[in-house]
């Protein structure tokens, strides 16, 4: 009897440890802004009515609705005197996939708390990061992290509209598929090679 009881206790300990180990391997959802899943079988939550009230910020003479603030292709600019004139891609993006850079990184480049501050970074950094997003070399440890996947989509959209990328970073005029193929110093990433073949840059 004692042997059976001891075996049961040991089994339960191992099962609990295995469960804790599996949970520990999962990235914490709160750190990646992943909303908790609704309980199984629960009905879909009703969408709240649009908030049309005007919002204000201390120090700004402007007021905007929530929809204007979060407009992906023309977000509100609270402090237009705080930065140089924005290029069109920064102010309005390029529909349907390239959101305005100013939405997340702000017109002054300082960025939201959850987004990178890009003000003052060298041109080479912008080109490298956009290329890495596009080519599958820059990802999140958690594939459900929304803003990383948004940046990947934007980087691919800017590849399709190269002039938009040049508008952001003039030195990116050489960041074309043809230039990448001709001057590659390392083998192309398989995803990049597939993309180039699908679009006729490689035979």
C-alpha positions in Angstrom: 0.0 0.0 0.0 2.8 2.4 0.9 4.6 1.6 -2.3 1.5 2.4 -4.3 0.9 5.6 -2.4 4.6 6.6 -2.9 4.4 5.9 -6.6 1.3 8.0 -6.9 2.9 11.0 -5.2 6.0 10.8 -7.3 3.9 10.6 -10.5 1.9 13.7 -9.5 5.1 15.6 -8.7 6.6 14.7 -12.1 3.4 15.6 -13.9 3.2 19.0 -12.1 6.9 19.7 -12.8 6.4 18.9 -16.5 3.4 21.2 -16.7 5.4 24.0 -15.0 8.3 23.4 -17.3 6.0 23.7 -20.4 4.5 26.9 -19.1 7.9 28.3 -18.3 8.9 27.8 -22.0 6.0 29.9 -23.2 6.9 33.7 -23.4 4.8 35.7 -20.9 1.8 37.1 -22.9 1.7 40.3 -20.9 5.3 41.2 -22.1 4.2 40.9 -25.8 0.8 42.8 -25.4 -1.1 39.6 -26.3 -4.7 39.9 -24.9 -5.9 36.9 -22.9 -8.0 34.4 -24.8 -11.7 34.4 -24.0 -13.1 31.4 -22.1 -13.9 28.5 -24.3 -17.5 28.6 -25.6 -18.0 32.3 -24.7 -19.8 34.5 -27.2 -17.9 37.1 -29.1 -17.6 40.4 -27.3 -19.9 43.2 -28.6 -18.0 46.0 -30.3 -18.3 49.3 -28.3 -19.8 52.3 -30.0 -17.3 54.6 -31.6 -15.9 57.3 -29.3 -16.5 60.6 -31.2 -15.5 62.9 -28.3 -12.6 65.3 -28.9 -9.4 64.6 -27.1 -6.8 67.1 -25.9 -3.2 67.0 -24.8 -1.5 69.5 -22.5 0.6 72.0 -24.5 -1.2 71.3 -27.8 -3.6 73.7 -29.4 -5.3 70.9 -31.3 -8.0 68.4 -30.5 -8.8 65.1 -32.3 -11.2 62.2 -32.1 -10.0 58.7 -31.3 -10.4 57.7 -34.9 -8.2 60.7 -36.1 -5.5 59.9 -33.5 -5.3 56.2 -34.7 -5.7 56.8 -38.4 -3.2 54.5 -40.1 -2.9 56.7 -43.1 -2.9 60.2 -41.6 -2.6 60.1 -37.8 -3.1 63.2 -35.7 -0.1 65.5 -35.4 -0.4 67.1 -31.9 2.7 69.3 -32.2 3.4 70.2 -35.8 6.0 72.8 -34.7 8.0 70.1 -32.9 9.6 68.5 -36.0 10.6 69.3 -39.6 8.1 68.9 -42.5 7.2 65.2 -42.8 7.6 63.3 -46.0 4.4 61.9 -47.4 5.2 58.3 -46.3 5.9 59.5 -42.7 2.7 61.6 -42.6 0.3 59.4 -44.6 1.9 56.1 -45.5 1.0 54.3 -48.7 -2.2 52.3 -48.8 -3.1 49.5 -48.4 -0.2 48.1 -46.3 2.4 50.7 -45.5 1.1 52.6 -42.5 2.2 56.1 -41.8 5.5 56.0 -39.9 4.3 58.8 -37.7 1.5 56.7 -36.3 3.8 54.5 -34.1 7.2 56.4 -34.2 5.6 59.9 -33.9 6.4 62.7 -36.3 9.4 63.7 -34.2 10.7 60.1 -34.3 10.7 59.6 -30.5 8.1 56.8 -30.7 5.5 55.4 -28.3 6.6 53.5 -25.3 5.9 50.2 -27.1 7.6 51.3 -30.3 11.2 52.1 -31.1 12.5 55.6 -31.0 14.2 56.2 -34.3 15.2 59.9 -34.1 18.9 60.4 -34.8 19.7 56.9 -35.9 22.0 56.6 -39.0 20.7 56.0 -42.5 22.4 52.6 -42.6 20.3 51.5 -39.6 17.0 52.2 -41.3 18.0 50.4 -44.5 19.3 47.4 -42.5 16.2 47.1 -40.3 13.8 47.4 -43.2 15.7 44.9 -45.2 15.8 42.5 -42.3 12.1 42.8 -41.7 11.4 42.2 -45.4 13.8 39.3 -45.7 12.6 37.4 -42.6 15.8 38.0 -40.6 14.1 40.2 -37.9 11.3 38.6 -36.1 9.8 38.5 -32.6 10.5 35.6 -30.2 6.7 35.6 -29.9 5.0 35.3 -33.4 1.8 36.7 -32.1 3.4 40.0 -31.2 1.4 42.4 -33.3 3.7 45.3 -34.0 6.6 43.2 -35.3 4.3 41.5 -37.8 3.0 44.9 -38.8 6.5 46.1 -39.5 7.2 43.0 -41.6 4.1 43.8 -43.7 5.2 47.5 -44.0 8.7 46.6 -45.1 7.4 44.2 -47.7 5.0 46.9 -49.0 7.9 49.4 -49.2 9.8 46.9 -51.3 6.8 46.8 -53.7 6.9 50.7 -53.7 10.6 51.4 -53.6 10.2 55.1 -54.1 8.3 55.2 -50.7 11.3 53.7 -49.0 13.6 56.3 -50.7 11.3 59.0 -49.4 12.0 57.9 -45.9 15.7 57.2 -46.4 17.2 58.8 -49.5 20.3 56.5 -49.3 18.0 53.6 -49.9 17.9 54.4 -53.6 20.4 51.5 -54.0 18.3 49.1 -51.9 16.7 47.4 -54.8 16.4 43.6 -55.5 18.7 44.0 -58.5 21.3 45.7 -56.4 20.9 43.2 -53.6 21.4 40.3 -56.0 24.4 41.9 -57.8 26.3 42.8 -54.6 25.3 40.0 -52.2 28.3 39.0 -50.1 26.5 36.1 -48.4 24.0 33.6 -49.7 20.4 35.0 -50.0 18.0 34.0 -47.2 15.7 31.2 -48.6 12.7 33.4 -48.1 14.3 36.3 -50.0 15.4 34.0 -52.8 11.8 32.6 -53.1 10.4 36.2 -53.2 12.9 37.3 -55.8 12.0 34.2 -58.0 8.3 34.8 -57.6 8.7 38.4 -58.8 11.0 37.6 -61.6 14.3 39.1 -60.2 15.9 35.6 -60.2 15.5 33.0 -62.9 
